[in-house]
Amino acid sequence: MILIIHIILSLISIVQATYTIFSPTKAKLQVGYLLTSGVIASGLIVSMVNNISIRQVCARGAIYLGLIVTMFVLAQKRIYIKTQLDFRGQREF
């Protein structure tokens, strides 16, 4: 059951992070951080319950985190650019 929750949570977090790239706000980033924390926590629980080797957990977790962190960085850059354009009175890109 926890594995299903983990998979659903990770898919939701990837979809939410993708949406945040295209429509970035600080609130959406915070939701993404919360979802990512949930995925990491549920992944640790799944690995402990199922006796999965740490090597497998780290490899899959690193791929997931690399993807999510890249998406969050892109969203943060878009928020920064939008803030700078708004501050200068210029139009949004």
DSSP file (Angstrom, degrees, kcal/mol; ACC not computed):
  #  RESIDUE AA STRUCTURE BP1 BP2  ACC     N-H-->O    O-->H-N    N-H-->O    O-->H-N    TCO  KAPPA ALPHA  PHI   PSI    X-CA   Y-CA   Z-CA
    1    1 A M     >        0   0    0      0, 0.0     4,-2.1     0, 0.0     5,-0.2   0.000 360.0 360.0 360.0 -43.1    0.0    0.0    0.0
    2    2 A I  H  >  +     0   0    0      1,-0.2     4,-2.5     2,-0.2    44,-0.1   0.839 360.0  57.0 -65.7 -31.0    2.8    2.4    0.9
    3    3 A L  H  > S+     0   0    0      2,-0.2     4,-2.5     1,-0.2    -1,-0.2   0.909 106.5  48.5 -65.0 -41.2    4.4    1.6   -2.5
    4    4 A I  H  > S+     0   0    0      2,-0.2     4,-2.6     1,-0.2     5,-0.2   0.916 112.2  48.6 -64.3 -43.2    1.3    2.7   -4.3
    5    5 A I  H  X S+     0   0    0     -4,-2.1     4,-2.7     1,-0.2    -2,-0.2   0.907 111.3  51.2 -61.7 -41.5    1.1    5.9   -2.3
    6    6 A H  H  X S+     0   0    0     -4,-2.5     4,-2.3     2,-0.2    -2,-0.2   0.919 111.7  46.0 -62.0 -45.7    4.8    6.5   -3.0
    7    7 A I  H  X S+     0   0    0     -4,-2.5     4,-2.3     2,-0.2    -2,-0.2   0.929 114.8  46.6 -65.6 -45.6    4.4    6.1   -6.8
    8    8 A I  H  X S+     0   0    0     -4,-2.6     4,-2.5     1,-0.2    -2,-0.2   0.918 112.8  50.2 -63.4 -42.9    1.2    8.3   -6.9
    9    9 A L  H  X S+     0   0    0     -4,-2.7     4,-2.2    -5,-0.2    -1,-0.2   0.894 110.9  49.0 -62.6 -40.9    2.9   10.9   -4.8
   10   10 A S  H  X S+     0   0    0     -4,-2.3     4,-2.0     2,-0.2    -1,-0.2   0.899 111.8  48.4 -68.3 -39.0    6.0   11.0   -7.0
   11   11 A L  H  X S+     0   0    0     -4,-2.3     4,-2.4     2,-0.2    -2,-0.2   0.916 111.8  49.6 -65.8 -42.0    3.9   11.2  -10.2
   12   12 A I  H  X S+     0   0    0     -4,-2.5     4,-2.8     1,-0.2    -2,-0.2   0.904 110.3  51.2 -61.7 -40.8    1.9   14.1   -8.7
   13   13 A S  H  X S+     0   0    0     -4,-2.2     4,-2.3     2,-0.2    -1,-0.2   0.874 110.0  48.9 -67.3 -35.7    5.0   15.9   -7.7
   14   14 A I  H  X S+     0   0    0     -4,-2.0     4,-2.1     2,-0.2    -1,-0.2   0.921 113.7  46.0 -68.4 -42.9    6.5   15.6  -11.2
   15   15 A V  H  X S+     0   0    0     -4,-2.4     4,-2.4     2,-0.2    -2,-0.2   0.922 114.1  48.9 -63.7 -43.6    3.3   16.9  -12.8
   16   16 A Q  H  X S+     0   0    0     -4,-2.8     4,-2.1     1,-0.2    -2,-0.2   0.890 110.9  49.8 -64.8 -40.1    3.1   19.7  -10.3
   17   17 A A  H  X S+     0   0    0     -4,-2.3     4,-1.4     2,-0.2    -1,-0.2   0.883 110.5  50.6 -66.2 -38.1    6.8   20.7  -10.8
   18   18 A T  H  X S+     0   0    0     -4,-2.1     4,-1.3     1,-0.2     3,-0.3   0.926 110.8  48.6 -64.2 -44.3    6.2   20.7  -14.6
   19   19 A Y  H  X S+     0   0    0     -4,-2.4     4,-1.7     1,-0.2    -2,-0.2   0.873 107.1  57.1 -61.8 -37.6    3.1   22.9  -14.1
   20   20 A T  H  < S+     0   0    0     -4,-2.1    -1,-0.2     1,-0.2    -2,-0.2   0.825 100.5  57.7 -65.8 -31.6    5.2   25.2  -11.9
   21   21 A I  H  < S+     0   0    0     -4,-1.4    -1,-0.2    -3,-0.3    -2,-0.2   0.922 112.6  39.5 -62.4 -42.6    7.7   25.7  -14.6
   22   22 A F  H  < S+     0   0    0     -4,-1.3    -2,-0.2     1,-0.3    -1,-0.2   0.727 133.3  22.8 -83.3 -22.3    5.1   27.1  -17.0
   23   23 A S  S  < S-     0   0    0     -4,-1.7    -1,-0.3    -5,-0.1     2,-0.2  -0.550  87.0-170.1-140.6  71.1    3.2   29.1  -14.4
   24   24 A P        +     0   0    0      0, 0.0     2,-0.3     0, 0.0    -3,-0.1  -0.430  16.2 154.7 -78.3 135.6    5.6   29.8  -11.6
   25   25 A T     >  -     0   0    0     -2,-0.2     4,-1.8     1,-0.1     5,-0.1  -0.960  50.8-116.4-143.2 160.6    4.7   31.3   -8.2
   26   26 A K  H  > S+     0   0    0     -2,-0.3     4,-2.2     1,-0.2     5,-0.1   0.877 115.7  55.7 -65.4 -35.9    6.3   31.0   -4.8
   27   27 A A  H  > S+     0   0    0      1,-0.2     4,-2.0     2,-0.2    -1,-0.2   0.901 106.7  49.8 -64.1 -40.1    3.3   29.2   -3.4
   28   28 A K  H  > S+     0   0    0      1,-0.2     4,-2.3     2,-0.2    -1,-0.2   0.872 109.0  52.7 -66.5 -36.3    3.5   26.5   -6.1
   29   29 A L  H  X S+     0   0    0     -4,-1.8     4,-2.4     2,-0.2    -1,-0.2   0.911 107.9  50.9 -64.1 -40.8    7.2   26.1   -5.3
   30   30 A Q  H  X S+     0   0    0     -4,-2.2     4,-2.1     2,-0.2    -2,-0.2   0.889 109.4  50.1 -64.6 -38.8    6.4   25.6   -1.7
   31   31 A V  H  X S+     0   0    0     -4,-2.0     4,-2.6     1,-0.2    -1,-0.2   0.912 110.3  51.6 -63.1 -41.4    3.8   22.9   -2.6
   32   32 A G  H  X S+     0   0    0     -4,-2.3     4,-2.5     1,-0.2    -2,-0.2   0.887 107.8  51.2 -61.9 -39.8    6.4   21.3   -4.7
   33   33 A Y  H  X S+     0   0    0     -4,-2.4     4,-2.3     2,-0.2    -1,-0.2   0.913 110.9  48.9 -62.9 -42.0    8.9   21.3   -1.8
   34   34 A L  H  X S+     0   0    0     -4,-2.1     4,-2.1     2,-0.2    -2,-0.2   0.927 112.1  47.6 -64.2 -45.3    6.3   19.6    0.4
   35   35 A L  H  X S+     0   0    0     -4,-2.6     4,-2.3     1,-0.2    -2,-0.2   0.907 111.3  51.3 -62.0 -41.7    5.4   17.0   -2.2
   36   36 A T  H  X S+     0   0    0     -4,-2.5     4,-2.4     1,-0.2    -1,-0.2   0.898 108.5  51.2 -64.1 -40.1    9.1   16.3   -2.8
   37   37 A S  H  X S+     0   0    0     -4,-2.3     4,-2.6     1,-0.2    -1,-0.2   0.900 109.6  51.1 -62.2 -39.8    9.6   15.8    1.0
   38   38 A G  H  X S+     0   0    0     -4,-2.1     4,-2.8     2,-0.2     5,-0.2   0.887 108.9  50.5 -63.6 -39.7    6.7   13.4    1.0
   39   39 A V  H  X S+     0   0    0     -4,-2.3     4,-2.3     2,-0.2    -2,-0.2   0.920 111.8  47.4 -65.1 -43.3    8.2   11.4   -1.8
   40   40 A I  H  X S+     0   0    0     -4,-2.4     4,-2.0     2,-0.2    -2,-0.2   0.931 114.1  47.1 -63.6 -45.1   11.6   11.2    0.0
   41   41 A A  H  X S+     0   0    0     -4,-2.6     4,-2.0     1,-0.2    -2,-0.2   0.930 114.1  46.1 -63.6 -46.0    9.9   10.2    3.2
   42   42 A S  H  X S+     0   0    0     -4,-2.8     4,-2.7     1,-0.2    -1,-0.2   0.859 110.3  55.3 -67.0 -33.0    7.7    7.5    1.6
   43   43 A G  H  X S+     0   0    0     -4,-2.3     4,-2.4    -5,-0.2    -1,-0.2   0.892 107.0  49.5 -64.3 -39.5   10.7    6.2   -0.3
   44   44 A L  H  X S+     0   0    0     -4,-2.0     4,-2.0     2,-0.2    -2,-0.2   0.901 111.7  48.8 -65.3 -40.1   12.6    5.7    2.9
   45   45 A I  H  X S+     0   0    0     -4,-2.0     4,-2.7     2,-0.2     5,-0.2   0.934 111.3  49.6 -64.2 -45.5    9.7    3.9    4.4
   46   46 A V  H  X S+     0   0    0     -4,-2.7     4,-2.4     1,-0.2    -2,-0.2   0.911 111.0  50.1 -59.8 -42.7    9.3    1.7    1.3
   47   47 A S  H  X>S+     0   0    0     -4,-2.4     5,-1.7     1,-0.2     4,-0.5   0.871 113.3  45.5 -66.4 -35.5   13.0    0.8    1.3
   48   48 A M  H  <5S+     0   0    0     -4,-2.0     3,-0.4     3,-0.2    -2,-0.2   0.908 114.9  46.4 -73.1 -41.2   12.9   -0.1    5.0
   49   49 A V  H  <5S+     0   0    0     -4,-2.7    -2,-0.2     1,-0.2    -1,-0.2   0.892 120.8  37.4 -67.8 -40.0    9.8   -2.2    4.8
   50   50 A N  H  <5S-     0   0    0     -4,-2.4    -1,-0.2    -5,-0.2    -2,-0.2   0.365 103.8-124.3 -96.9   4.8   10.9   -4.1    1.6
   51   51 A N  T  <5 +     0   0    0     -4,-0.5     2,-0.3    -3,-0.4    -3,-0.2   0.914  44.7 174.6  51.8  49.3   14.6   -4.4    2.5
   52   52 A I      < -     0   0    0     -5,-1.7    -1,-0.2    -6,-0.2    -2,-0.0  -0.658  36.9-102.1 -84.8 141.7   15.7   -2.7   -0.7
   53   53 A S     >  -     0   0    0     -2,-0.3     4,-1.8     1,-0.1     3,-0.4  -0.296  21.4-124.2 -66.8 148.8   19.5   -2.1   -1.0
   54   54 A I  H  > S+     0   0    0      1,-0.2     4,-2.7     2,-0.2     5,-0.2   0.788 109.1  63.1 -63.3 -28.3   20.7    1.4   -0.3
   55   55 A R  H  > S+     0   0    0      2,-0.2     4,-2.1     1,-0.2    -1,-0.2   0.915 105.2  44.4 -63.5 -44.3   22.4    1.4   -3.8
   56   56 A Q  H  > S+     0   0    0     -3,-0.4     4,-2.3     2,-0.2     5,-0.3   0.902 114.0  50.4 -66.5 -41.4   19.0    1.0   -5.6
   57   57 A V  H  X S+     0   0    0     -4,-1.8     4,-2.6     1,-0.2     5,-0.2   0.930 112.3  46.3 -63.8 -45.8   17.4    3.6   -3.4
   58   58 A C  H  X S+     0   0    0     -4,-2.7     4,-2.4     2,-0.2    -1,-0.2   0.894 112.1  50.4 -66.2 -40.3   20.2    6.2   -3.9
   59   59 A A  H  X S+     0   0    0     -4,-2.1     4,-1.8    -5,-0.2    -2,-0.2   0.948 116.8  39.3 -64.1 -49.0   20.3    5.7   -7.7
   60   60 A R  H  X S+     0   0    0     -4,-2.3     4,-2.3     1,-0.2    -2,-0.2   0.899 116.9  50.9 -68.9 -39.8   16.5    6.1   -8.2
   61   61 A G  H  X S+     0   0    0     -4,-2.6     4,-3.0    -5,-0.3     5,-0.2   0.874 108.3  52.3 -65.1 -37.6   16.3    8.9   -5.6
   62   62 A A  H  X S+     0   0    0     -4,-2.4     4,-2.5    -5,-0.2    -1,-0.2   0.897 109.8  48.6 -66.5 -40.1   19.2   10.8   -7.3
   63   63 A I  H  X S+     0   0    0     -4,-1.8     4,-2.1     2,-0.2    -2,-0.2   0.944 114.5  45.7 -64.0 -47.1   17.5   10.6  -10.7
   64   64 A Y  H  X S+     0   0    0     -4,-2.3     4,-2.6     1,-0.2     5,-0.2   0.946 115.3  46.1 -60.5 -49.9   14.2   11.8   -9.2
   65   65 A L  H  X S+     0   0    0     -4,-3.0     4,-3.0     1,-0.2     5,-0.3   0.878 110.0  54.4 -64.4 -37.3   15.8   14.6   -7.2
   66   66 A G  H  X S+     0   0    0     -4,-2.5     4,-1.9    -5,-0.2    -1,-0.2   0.921 111.7  44.9 -60.0 -43.8   17.9   15.7  -10.2
   67   67 A L  H  X S+     0   0    0     -4,-2.1     4,-2.0     2,-0.2    -2,-0.2   0.939 116.7  44.5 -64.5 -48.7   14.8   16.0  -12.3
   68   68 A I  H  X S+     0   0    0     -4,-2.6     4,-2.5     2,-0.2    -2,-0.2   0.909 112.7  50.5 -65.9 -43.9   12.8   17.8   -9.6
   69   69 A V  H  X S+     0   0    0     -4,-3.0     4,-2.5     1,-0.2    -1,-0.2   0.905 109.4  52.0 -63.1 -40.9   15.6   20.2   -8.6
   70   70 A T  H  X S+     0   0    0     -4,-1.9     4,-2.2    -5,-0.3    -1,-0.2   0.922 110.7  48.2 -59.8 -44.2   16.2   21.1  -12.2
   71   71 A M  H  X S+     0   0    0     -4,-2.0     4,-2.2     1,-0.2    -2,-0.2   0.908 112.0  49.0 -63.4 -41.9   12.5   21.9  -12.6
   72   72 A F  H  X S+     0   0    0     -4,-2.5     4,-2.7     2,-0.2    -2,-0.2   0.885 109.7  51.5 -66.6 -38.2   12.5   24.0   -9.4
   73   73 A V  H  X S+     0   0    0     -4,-2.5     4,-2.4     2,-0.2    -1,-0.2   0.924 110.1  49.3 -64.5 -43.6   15.6   26.0  -10.5
   74   74 A L  H  X S+     0   0    0     -4,-2.2     4,-2.0     1,-0.2    -2,-0.2   0.918 112.5  47.9 -61.0 -42.9   13.9   26.8  -13.8
   75   75 A A  H  X S+     0   0    0     -4,-2.2     4,-2.3     2,-0.2    -2,-0.2   0.908 110.8  51.1 -64.2 -42.2   10.7   27.9  -12.0
   76   76 A Q  H  X S+     0   0    0     -4,-2.7     4,-2.4     1,-0.2    -1,-0.2   0.891 109.1  50.9 -63.5 -38.9   12.8   30.1   -9.6
   77   77 A K  H  X S+     0   0    0     -4,-2.4     4,-2.6     2,-0.2    -1,-0.2   0.899 109.6  50.3 -64.4 -40.0   14.6   31.7  -12.5
   78   78 A R  H  X S+     0   0    0     -4,-2.0     4,-2.5     2,-0.2    -2,-0.2   0.898 110.3  49.6 -65.4 -39.4   11.3   32.5  -14.2
   79   79 A I  H  X S+     0   0    0     -4,-2.3     4,-2.5     2,-0.2    -2,-0.2   0.918 111.7  49.3 -63.7 -42.4   10.0   34.0  -11.0
   80   80 A Y  H  X S+     0   0    0     -4,-2.4     4,-2.4     2,-0.2    -2,-0.2   0.928 112.1  47.2 -62.3 -46.3   13.1   36.1  -10.7
   81   81 A I  H  X S+     0   0    0     -4,-2.6     4,-2.5     1,-0.2     5,-0.2   0.924 113.0  48.9 -62.4 -44.6   12.9   37.3  -14.3
   82   82 A K  H  X S+     0   0    0     -4,-2.5     4,-2.6     1,-0.2    -1,-0.2   0.906 111.1  50.4 -62.3 -41.7    9.2   38.2  -13.9
   83   83 A T  H  X S+     0   0    0     -4,-2.5     4,-2.4     1,-0.2    -1,-0.2   0.911 111.3  48.3 -62.9 -42.8    9.9   40.1  -10.7
   84   84 A Q  H  X S+     0   0    0     -4,-2.4     4,-1.9     2,-0.2     6,-0.2   0.902 112.9  47.7 -65.4 -41.1   12.7   42.1  -12.3
   85   85 A L  H  X>S+     0   0    0     -4,-2.5     5,-2.4     2,-0.2     4,-0.5   0.902 113.3  47.9 -67.1 -40.3   10.5   42.9  -15.3
   86   86 A D  H ><5S+     0   0    0     -4,-2.6     3,-0.7     1,-0.2    -2,-0.2   0.892 110.5  52.4 -65.1 -39.2    7.6   43.9  -13.1
   87   87 A F  H 3<5S+     0   0    0     -4,-2.4    -2,-0.2     1,-0.2    -1,-0.2   0.879 111.3  46.1 -65.1 -38.4    9.9   46.0  -10.9
   88   88 A R  H 3<5S-     0   0    0     -4,-1.9    -1,-0.2    -5,-0.2    -2,-0.2   0.514 114.9-115.9 -83.6  -4.7   11.2   47.9  -13.9
   89   89 A G  T <<5 +     0   0    0     -3,-0.7    -3,-0.2    -4,-0.5     2,-0.2   0.682  69.3 137.3  79.8  17.4    7.8   48.4  -15.4
   90   90 A Q      < -     0   0    0     -5,-2.4    -1,-0.3    -6,-0.2     2,-0.1  -0.489  58.1 -92.7 -92.7 166.6    8.4   46.3  -18.4
   91   91 A R        -     0   0    0     -2,-0.2     2,-0.1     1,-0.1    -1,-0.1  -0.353  42.2-100.4 -75.6 157.4    6.1   43.8  -20.0
   92   92 A E              0   0    0      1,-0.1    -1,-0.1    -2,-0.1   -10,-0.1  -0.455 360.0 360.0 -72.8 150.1    6.2   40.1  -19.1
   93   93 A F              0   0    0     -2,-0.1    -1,-0.1     0, 0.0    -2,-0.0   0.478 360.0 360.0 -75.6 360.0    8.0   37.9  -21.6
